[in-house]
Amino acid sequence: MPWLMIILGIALVIVGIFRIYLESRKSKKEKPIDNQEGIGIVKNYVKINELNQEMELIIKELYLKKNKIKEQLELLEEELVSLKKEQNNKLVHVENKSSFQEIYKEIYDKQYRRDARKGLSEKYLKALELYKQGLSVFQIAREMNMGVRETEMIFKIYGEEDLDVIRK
């Protein structure tokens, strides 16, 4: 009989544990969703979708802006390369000069001549053009109805300095 009591005790313990297990499963089952909760879930879902769409638009805009910036950087790099080449060419040109005075004179003369010729009269421009064509100072003075000294002064002021070679 003690055996029977032990077996009956073990059976009762097993039945008790099984009932506890069943009760815990019932309480873990989801409650049915009421109308208000369902509406809230749908609203949240719609908001999440709207936010996703907005984020996709923002990402597309950022991508387009990135491409524009990339293009601008490429243009700037090309311009930088050309400026570096130009600068190197100037440096080579400067290295070929023997003194600072020669460099200064060349830069000043180019700038001065360019600026000075802007306001020059047609008569003087024509005289300079004839000079470039190889006419002598005397020929230019005669053709333009000017004095020889006036003609020489035009060439000295506006940068044509090889008068001794041309004077015949």
C-alpha positions as CSV (number, residue, x, y, z in Angstrom):
1,M,0.0,0.0,0.0
2,P,2.7,2.5,0.5
3,W,3.5,2.0,-3.1
4,L,0.0,3.0,-4.1
5,M,0.2,6.1,-2.1
6,I,3.5,7.1,-3.6
7,I,2.1,6.5,-7.2
8,L,-1.1,8.4,-6.4
9,G,1.0,11.4,-4.9
10,I,3.2,11.5,-8.1
11,A,0.0,11.4,-10.3
12,L,-1.5,14.3,-8.3
13,V,1.7,16.4,-8.7
14,I,1.8,15.7,-12.4
15,V,-1.9,16.7,-12.8
16,G,-1.3,19.9,-10.8
17,I,1.7,20.9,-12.9
18,F,-0.4,20.2,-16.1
19,R,-3.2,22.4,-14.9
20,I,-0.8,25.2,-14.0
21,Y,0.6,24.9,-17.6
22,L,-2.8,25.1,-19.1
23,E,-3.8,28.2,-17.1
24,S,-0.6,30.0,-18.1
25,R,-1.3,29.3,-21.8
26,K,-4.8,30.7,-21.5
27,S,-3.5,33.9,-19.9
28,K,-0.8,34.3,-22.6
29,K,-3.3,34.2,-25.5
30,E,-3.8,37.6,-27.1
31,K,-6.9,39.5,-26.2
32,P,-9.1,40.4,-29.1
33,I,-8.4,43.9,-30.4
34,D,-11.2,46.3,-29.9
35,N,-12.3,48.9,-32.4
36,Q,-10.3,51.8,-30.9
37,E,-7.1,49.9,-30.8
38,G,-7.5,48.7,-34.4
39,I,-8.1,52.3,-35.6
40,G,-4.9,53.4,-33.7
41,I,-2.9,50.6,-35.2
42,V,-4.1,51.6,-38.7
43,K,-3.3,55.3,-38.1
44,N,0.2,54.4,-36.9
45,Y,0.7,52.2,-40.0
46,V,-0.4,55.0,-42.3
47,K,1.9,57.5,-40.5
48,I,4.8,55.1,-40.8
49,N,4.2,54.8,-44.6
50,E,4.0,58.6,-45.0
51,L,7.3,59.0,-43.1
52,N,8.9,56.3,-45.3
53,Q,7.7,58.2,-48.5
54,E,9.1,61.5,-47.1
55,M,12.4,59.9,-46.3
56,E,12.6,58.4,-49.8
57,L,12.1,61.9,-51.3
58,I,14.7,63.4,-49.0
59,I,17.2,60.6,-49.9
60,K,16.5,61.3,-53.7
61,E,17.0,65.0,-53.2
62,L,20.3,64.4,-51.3
63,Y,21.5,62.1,-54.1
64,L,20.7,64.8,-56.7
65,K,22.5,67.4,-54.6
66,K,25.5,65.1,-54.1
67,N,25.7,64.6,-57.9
68,K,25.5,68.4,-58.5
69,I,28.3,69.0,-55.9
70,K,30.3,66.3,-57.5
71,E,30.0,67.9,-60.9
72,Q,30.9,71.3,-59.5
73,L,34.0,69.7,-57.8
74,E,35.1,68.2,-61.1
75,L,34.8,71.6,-62.8
76,L,36.7,73.2,-60.0
77,E,39.4,70.6,-60.2
78,E,39.7,71.2,-64.0
79,E,39.9,74.9,-63.4
80,L,42.5,74.3,-60.7
81,V,44.6,72.2,-63.1
82,S,44.4,74.9,-65.8
83,L,45.4,77.6,-63.3
84,K,48.3,75.4,-62.1
85,K,49.4,75.0,-65.7
86,E,49.1,78.7,-66.3
87,Q,51.1,79.5,-63.2
88,N,53.8,77.0,-64.2
89,N,54.0,78.7,-67.6
90,K,54.4,82.0,-65.9
91,L,57.1,80.6,-63.6
92,V,59.0,79.2,-66.6
93,H,58.7,82.6,-68.3
94,V,59.9,84.3,-65.2
95,E,62.8,81.9,-64.8
96,N,64.0,82.8,-68.3
97,K,64.3,86.5,-67.3
98,S,67.6,87.6,-65.9
99,S,66.4,90.2,-63.4
100,F,63.5,91.4,-61.5
101,Q,63.6,94.7,-63.4
102,E,63.0,92.9,-66.7
103,I,60.0,91.0,-65.2
104,Y,58.5,94.2,-63.7
105,K,59.1,96.2,-66.9
106,E,57.4,93.5,-69.1
107,I,54.4,93.2,-66.8
108,Y,54.0,97.0,-66.4
109,D,54.5,97.6,-70.1
110,K,51.9,95.1,-71.1
111,Q,49.4,96.5,-68.6
112,Y,50.1,100.1,-69.3
113,R,50.0,99.7,-73.1
114,R,46.7,97.8,-72.9
115,D,45.1,100.4,-70.6
116,A,46.6,103.3,-72.5
117,R,45.4,102.1,-75.9
118,K,41.8,102.0,-74.7
119,G,41.3,105.8,-74.9
120,L,43.5,106.3,-78.0
121,S,42.1,108.3,-80.9
122,E,41.5,106.7,-84.3
123,K,44.4,108.7,-85.8
124,Y,46.9,107.3,-83.3
125,L,45.6,103.8,-83.6
126,K,46.0,104.0,-87.4
127,A,49.6,105.3,-86.9
128,L,50.4,102.3,-84.7
129,E,48.8,100.0,-87.2
130,L,51.0,101.4,-90.0
131,Y,54.0,101.1,-87.8
132,K,53.2,97.4,-87.3
133,Q,53.0,97.0,-91.1
134,G,56.6,98.2,-91.3
135,L,56.3,101.8,-92.5
136,S,59.0,104.2,-91.2
137,V,58.3,107.0,-88.8
138,F,58.7,109.5,-91.7
139,Q,56.3,107.6,-93.9
140,I,53.7,107.4,-91.2
141,A,54.1,111.1,-90.3
142,R,53.6,112.1,-94.0
143,E,50.7,109.8,-94.5
144,M,48.9,110.8,-91.3
145,N,49.6,114.5,-91.6
146,M,51.5,114.5,-88.3
147,G,55.0,115.7,-87.3
148,V,57.8,113.3,-87.0
149,R,58.3,114.0,-83.3
150,E,54.6,113.5,-82.6
151,T,54.8,110.2,-84.4
152,E,57.9,109.1,-82.4
153,M,56.2,110.2,-79.2
154,I,53.1,108.0,-80.0
155,F,55.4,105.0,-80.4
156,K,57.4,105.7,-77.3
157,I,54.3,106.2,-75.1
158,Y,52.4,103.2,-76.4
159,G,55.3,100.8,-76.3
160,E,56.8,100.7,-79.8
161,E,60.4,101.4,-78.9
162,D,62.5,100.3,-81.8
163,L,62.4,103.6,-83.5
164,D,66.1,103.7,-84.5
165,V,65.6,100.6,-86.6
166,I,62.6,102.0,-88.4
167,R,63.7,105.6,-88.9
168,K,65.0,105.8,-92.5
